[in-house]
């Protein structure tokens, strides 16, 4: 019979997993309180949040919700970073902090229902932010539209030049 604390933890995990874009699993063991606060602040600024749950309860919650099996990385001390918005920004915050502070280890996680290794989390972190991608798309669309406008404008101006040359020849 599970105890009330674990049942409450299970409900909290399920609430956190509802509609999540990604969950990054990290080992924050060895971080001081100030370092942990700095990590949480960086994660919050990226639009995510970090919580610590028991691995066994997390495994059961993932199984009950029919989500990806993360048993391979749910070993030892684990903290969970829940990213509901820009998952690349959350991955970037975690990996950048891990580069600055060697006590933090990124274990992996899940994104959109698939298991993600620690290397894949770093690859996701290297992606440009959502705003940068949108700006690149807007620039590409603008370039195509500008080229099309120049081409369309070239037809009547070319016709006008040809008519002018004919008129100049007849006048001479």
Phi and psi in degrees as GROMACS dihedral restraints (atoms count N, CA, C in turn):
[ dihedral_restraints ]
;  ai    aj    ak    al  type     phi  dphi    fc
    3     4     5     6     1   -67.6    20    10
    4     5     6     7     1   148.0    20    10
    6     7     8     9     1   -81.7    20    10
    7     8     9    10     1   166.4    20    10
    9    10    11    12     1   -63.8    20    10
   10    11    12    13     1   -35.0    20    10
   12    13    14    15     1   -64.2    20    10
   13    14    15    16     1   -42.9    20    10
   15    16    17    18     1   -68.0    20    10
   16    17    18    19     1   -36.7    20    10
   18    19    20    21     1   -64.4    20    10
   19    20    21    22     1   -40.9    20    10
   21    22    23    24     1   -65.3    20    10
   22    23    24    25     1   -41.0    20    10
   24    25    26    27     1   -62.3    20    10
   25    26    27    28     1   -39.9    20    10
   27    28    29    30     1   -60.5    20    10
   28    29    30    31     1   -43.9    20    10
   30    31    32    33     1   -65.9    20    10
   31    32    33    34     1   -38.8    20    10
   33    34    35    36     1   -64.7    20    10
   34    35    36    37     1   -41.4    20    10
   36    37    38    39     1   -63.0    20    10
   37    38    39    40     1   -45.7    20    10
   39    40    41    42     1   -60.9    20    10
   40    41    42    43     1   -39.6    20    10
   42    43    44    45     1   -65.5    20    10
   43    44    45    46     1   -40.3    20    10
   45    46    47    48     1   -68.1    20    10
   46    47    48    49     1   -34.1    20    10
   48    49    50    51     1   -79.0    20    10
   49    50    51    52     1   -15.5    20    10
   51    52    53    54     1   -67.5    20    10
   52    53    54    55     1   117.7    20    10
   54    55    56    57     1    70.3    20    10
   55    56    57    58     1    18.2    20    10
   57    58    59    60     1   -75.7    20    10
   58    59    60    61     1   141.7    20    10
   60    61    62    63     1   -83.2    20    10
   61    62    63    64     1   -37.5    20    10
   63    64    65    66     1  -157.2    20    10
   64    65    66    67     1   152.9    20    10
   66    67    68    69     1  -129.2    20    10
   67    68    69    70     1   118.7    20    10
   69    70    71    72     1  -101.5    20    10
   70    71    72    73     1   132.5    20    10
   72    73    74    75     1  -102.7    20    10
   73    74    75    76     1   126.2    20    10
   75    76    77    78     1  -129.0    20    10
   76    77    78    79     1   156.1    20    10
   78    79    80    81     1  -107.5    20    10
   79    80    81    82     1   104.4    20    10
   81    82    83    84     1  -101.2    20    10
   82    83    84    85     1    16.5    20    10
   84    85    86    87     1   -65.8    20    10
   85    86    87    88     1   132.6    20    10
   87    88    89    90     1   100.7    20    10
   88    89    90    91     1   -11.7    20    10
   90    91    92    93     1   -75.3    20    10
   91    92    93    94     1   141.6    20    10
   93    94    95    96     1   -75.4    20    10
   94    95    96    97     1   171.4    20    10
   96    97    98    99     1   -61.1    20    10
   97    98    99   100     1   -43.7    20    10
   99   100   101   102     1   -64.1    20    10
  100   101   102   103     1   -40.8    20    10
  102   103   104   105     1   -65.8    20    10
  103   104   105   106     1   -39.9    20    10
  105   106   107   108     1   -64.9    20    10
  106   107   108   109     1   -41.1    20    10
  108   109   110   111     1   -62.9    20    10
  109   110   111   112     1   -41.1    20    10
  111   112   113   114     1   -64.2    20    10
  112   113   114   115     1   -40.4    20    10
  114   115   116   117     1   -63.5    20    10
  115   116   117   118     1   -47.9    20    10
  117   118   119   120     1   -60.2    20    10
  118   119   120   121     1   -39.8    20    10
  120   121   122   123     1   -63.1    20    10
  121   122   123   124     1   -45.2    20    10
  123   124   125   126     1   -63.0    20    10
  124   125   126   127     1   -39.5    20    10
  126   127   128   129     1   -68.3    20    10
  127   128   129   130     1   -42.4    20    10
  129   130   131   132     1   -61.4    20    10
  130   131   132   133     1   -41.3    20    10
  132   133   134   135     1   -62.8    20    10
  133   134   135   136     1   -25.4    20    10
  135   136   137   138     1   -87.1    20    10
  136   137   138   139     1     2.2    20    10
  138   139   140   141     1    85.9    20    10
  139   140   141   142     1    23.6    20    10
  141   142   143   144     1  -130.6    20    10
  142   143   144   145     1  -179.6    20    10
  144   145   146   147     1  -148.3    20    10
  145   146   147   148     1   157.1    20    10
  147   148   149   150     1  -119.2    20    10
  148   149   150   151     1   136.0    20    10
  150   151   152   153     1  -136.4    20    10
  151   152   153   154     1   156.8    20    10
  153   154   155   156     1  -112.3    20    10
  154   155   156   157     1   126.1    20    10
  156   157   158   159     1  -131.8    20    10
  157   158   159   160     1   162.0    20    10
  159   160   161   162     1   -69.7    20    10
  160   161   162   163     1   138.8    20    10
  162   163   164   165     1   -61.1    20    10
  163   164   165   166     1   -41.6    20    10
  165   166   167   168     1   -64.5    20    10
  166   167   168   169     1   -38.7    20    10
  168   169   170   171     1   -70.6    20    10
  169   170   171   172     1   -38.0    20    10
  171   172   173   174     1   -63.1    20    10
  172   173   174   175     1   -42.8    20    10
  174   175   176   177     1   -59.4    20    10
  175   176   177   178     1   -43.9    20    10
  177   178   179   180     1   -66.3    20    10
  178   179   180   181     1   -39.9    20    10
  180   181   182   183     1   -64.8    20    10
  181   182   183   184     1   -41.9    20    10
  183   184   185   186     1   -62.8    20    10
  184   185   186   187     1   -41.0    20    10
  186   187   188   189     1   -66.0    20    10
  187   188   189   190     1   -43.4    20    10
  189   190   191   192     1   -65.6    20    10
  190   191   192   193     1   -33.7    20    10
  192   193   194   195     1   -87.5    20    10
  193   194   195   196     1     1.6    20    10
  195   196   197   198     1    57.3    20    10
  196   197   198   199     1    43.7    20    10
  198   199   200   201     1  -100.9    20    10
  199   200   201   202     1   176.9    20    10
  201   202   203   204     1   -58.7    20    10
  202   203   204   205     1   145.8    20    10
  204   205   206   207     1   -82.7    20    10
  205   206   207   208     1   119.0    20    10
  207   208   209   210     1  -113.6    20    10
  208   209   210   211     1    27.4    20    10
  210   211   212   213     1   -56.7    20    10
  211   212   213   214     1   -31.2    20    10
  213   214   215   216     1   -63.4    20    10
  214   215   216   217     1   -30.4    20    10
  216   217   218   219     1  -108.7    20    10
  217   218   219   220     1    -6.1    20    10
  219   220   221   222     1   -89.9    20    10
  220   221   222   223     1    63.9    20    10
  222   223   224   225     1  -129.7    20    10
  223   224   225   226     1   135.8    20    10
  225   226   227   228     1    74.0    20    10
  226   227   228   229     1  -169.1    20    10
  228   229   230   231     1   -65.7    20    10
  229   230   231   232     1   132.3    20    10
  231   232   233   234     1  -137.1    20    10
  232   233   234   235     1   141.9    20    10
  234   235   236   237     1  -123.5    20    10
  235   236   237   238     1   150.3    20    10
  237   238   239   240     1  -119.6    20    10
  238   239   240   241     1   126.8    20    10
  240   241   242   243     1  -103.3    20    10
  241   242   243   244     1   116.0    20    10
  243   244   245   246     1   -99.3    20    10
  244   245   246   247     1   118.4    20    10
  246   247   248   249     1  -113.0    20    10
  247   248   249   250     1   112.1    20    10
  249   250   251   252     1   -95.6    20    10
  250   251   252   253     1   -23.6    20    10
  252   253   254   255     1  -103.7    20    10
  253   254   255   256     1  -110.6    20    10
  255   256   257   258     1   -79.5    20    10
  256   257   258   259     1   100.5    20    10
  258   259   260   261     1   -69.1    20    10
  259   260   261   262     1   -30.3    20    10
  261   262   263   264     1   -66.8    20    10
  262   263   264   265     1   -37.8    20    10
  264   265   266   267     1   -65.8    20    10
  265   266   267   268     1   -40.2    20    10
  267   268   269   270     1   -66.3    20    10
  268   269   270   271     1   -42.1    20    10
  270   271   272   273     1   -63.9    20    10
  271   272   273   274     1   -39.0    20    10
  273   274   275   276     1   -64.4    20    10
  274   275   276   277     1   -42.5    20    10
  276   277   278   279     1   -61.8    20    10
  277   278   279   280     1   -43.1    20    10
  279   280   281   282     1   -68.5    20    10
  280   281   282   283     1   -47.7    20    10
  282   283   284   285     1   -69.5    20    10
  283   284   285   286     1   -36.5    20    10
  285   286   287   288     1   -65.0    20    10
  286   287   288   289     1   -40.2    20    10
  288   289   290   291     1   -66.7    20    10
  289   290   291   292     1   -37.2    20    10
  291   292   293   294     1   -65.5    20    10
  292   293   294   295     1   -31.9    20    10
  294   295   296   297     1   -70.3    20    10
  295   296   297   298     1   -36.2    20    10
  297   298   299   300     1   -75.6    20    10
  298   299   300   301     1   -35.6    20    10
  300   301   302   303     1  -124.8    20    10
  301   302   303   304     1   106.4    20    10
  303   304   305   306     1   -68.0    20    10
  304   305   306   307     1    -9.4    20    10
  306   307   308   309     1   -74.6    20    10
  307   308   309   310     1   -20.7    20    10
  309   310   311   312     1   -90.6    20    10
  310   311   312   313     1   127.9    20    10
  312   313   314   315     1  -120.5    20    10
  313   314   315   316     1   128.1    20    10
  315   316   317   318     1   -87.5    20    10
  316   317   318   319     1   121.3    20    10
  318   319   320   321     1   -91.9    20    10
  319   320   321   322     1   -31.6    20    10
  321   322   323   324     1   142.0    20    10
  322   323   324   325     1  -146.7    20    10
  324   325   326   327     1   158.7    20    10
  325   326   327   328     1  -152.0    20    10
  327   328   329   330     1  -140.2    20    10
  328   329   330   331     1   146.5    20    10
  330   331   332   333     1  -141.2    20    10
  331   332   333   334     1   125.3    20    10
  333   334   335   336     1    49.9    20    10
  334   335   336   337     1    42.4    20    10
  336   337   338   339     1    83.6    20    10
  337   338   339   340     1     3.3    20    10
  339   340   341   342     1  -117.3    20    10
  340   341   342   343     1   147.8    20    10
  342   343   344   345     1   -70.3    20    10
  343   344   345   346     1   140.4    20    10
  345   346   347   348     1  -128.6    20    10
  346   347   348   349     1   127.6    20    10
  348   349   350   351     1   -79.8    20    10
  349   350   351   352     1   172.3    20    10
  351   352   353   354     1   -62.6    20    10
  352   353   354   355     1   -38.5    20    10
  354   355   356   357     1   -64.2    20    10
  355   356   357   358     1   -38.3    20    10
  357   358   359   360     1   -69.0    20    10
  358   359   360   361     1   -33.4    20    10
  360   361   362   363     1   -62.9    20    10
  361   362   363   364     1   -41.7    20    10
  363   364   365   366     1   -64.7    20    10
  364   365   366   367     1   -37.6    20    10
  366   367   368   369     1   -66.1    20    10
  367   368   369   370     1   -40.1    20    10
  369   370   371   372     1   -64.8    20    10
  370   371   372   373     1   -37.9    20    10
  372   373   374   375     1   -65.4    20    10
  373   374   375   376     1   -27.0    20    10
  375   376   377   378     1   -79.7    20    10
  376   377   378   379     1    -9.5    20    10
  378   379   380   381     1   -68.3    20    10
  379   380   381   382     1   149.2    20    10
  381   382   383   384     1   -67.5    20    10
  382   383   384   385     1   159.2    20    10
  384   385   386   387     1   -69.6    20    10
  385   386   387   388     1   166.7    20    10
  387   388   389   390     1   -58.2    20    10
  388   389   390   391     1   -41.5    20    10
  390   391   392   393     1   -63.9    20    10
  391   392   393   394     1   -41.5    20    10
  393   394   395   396     1   -65.5    20    10
  394   395   396   397     1   -42.8    20    10
  396   397   398   399     1   -62.7    20    10
  397   398   399   400     1   -42.3    20    10
  399   400   401   402     1   -63.3    20    10
  400   401   402   403     1   -39.2    20    10
  402   403   404   405     1   -65.1    20    10
  403   404   405   406     1   -39.2    20    10
  405   406   407   408     1   -64.9    20    10
  406   407   408   409     1   -40.9    20    10
  408   409   410   411     1   -65.3    20    10
  409   410   411   412     1   -43.7    20    10
  411   412   413   414     1   -62.0    20    10
  412   413   414   415     1   -40.6    20    10
  414   415   416   417     1   -63.7    20    10
  415   416   417   418     1   -40.9    20    10
  417   418   419   420     1   -65.4    20    10
  418   419   420   421     1   -43.2    20    10
  420   421   422   423     1   -64.9    20    10
  421   422   423   424     1   -41.3    20    10
  423   424   425   426     1   -62.2    20    10
  424   425   426   427     1   -41.5    20    10
  426   427   428   429     1   -63.5    20    10
  427   428   429   430     1   -42.5    20    10
  429   430   431   432     1   -65.3    20    10
  430   431   432   433     1   -43.9    20    10
  432   433   434   435     1   -64.0    20    10
  433   434   435   436     1   -40.8    20    10
  435   436   437   438     1   -63.5    20    10
  436   437   438   439     1   -44.2    20    10
  438   439   440   441     1   -61.8    20    10
  439   440   441   442     1   -41.0    20    10
  441   442   443   444     1   -64.8    20    10
  442   443   444   445     1   -41.3    20    10
  444   445   446   447     1   -64.2    20    10
  445   446   447   448     1   -40.3    20    10
  447   448   449   450     1   -64.4    20    10
  448   449   450   451     1   -42.4    20    10
  450   451   452   453     1   -64.4    20    10
  451   452   453   454     1   -45.5    20    10
  453   454   455   456     1   -64.8    20    10
  454   455   456   457     1   -39.4    20    10
  456   457   458   459     1   -70.1    20    10
  457   458   459   460     1   -26.7    20    10
  459   460   461   462     1   -68.9    20    10
  460   461   462   463     1   -31.3    20    10
  462   463   464   465     1   -63.6    20    10
  463   464   465   466     1   -55.8    20    10
  465   466   467   468     1   -66.2    20    10
  466   467   468   469     1   -34.7    20    10
  468   469   470   471     1   -69.0    20    10
  469   470   471   472     1   -36.6    20    10
  471   472   473   474     1   -64.5    20    10
  472   473   474   475     1   -41.1    20    10
  474   475   476   477     1   -63.5    20    10
  475   476   477   478     1   -42.5    20    10
  477   478   479   480     1   -63.4    20    10
  478   479   480   481     1   -40.3    20    10
  480   481   482   483     1   -65.2    20    10
  481   482   483   484     1   -41.8    20    10
  483   484   485   486     1   -62.9    20    10
  484   485   486   487     1   -43.6    20    10
  486   487   488   489     1   -63.3    20    10
  487   488   489   490     1   -40.6    20    10
  489   490   491   492     1   -62.8    20    10
  490   491   492   493     1   -40.9    20    10
  492   493   494   495     1   -66.3    20    10
  493   494   495   496     1   -39.2    20    10
  495   496   497   498     1   -64.1    20    10
  496   497   498   499     1   -42.5    20    10
  498   499   500   501     1   -64.3    20    10
  499   500   501   502     1   -38.9    20    10
  501   502   503   504     1   -66.7    20    10
  502   503   504   505     1   -37.9    20    10
  504   505   506   507     1   -66.7    20    10
  505   506   507   508     1   -40.8    20    10
  507   508   509   510     1   -69.0    20    10
  508   509   510   511     1   -34.7    20    10
  510   511   512   513     1   -71.0    20    10
  511   512   513   514     1   -27.5    20    10
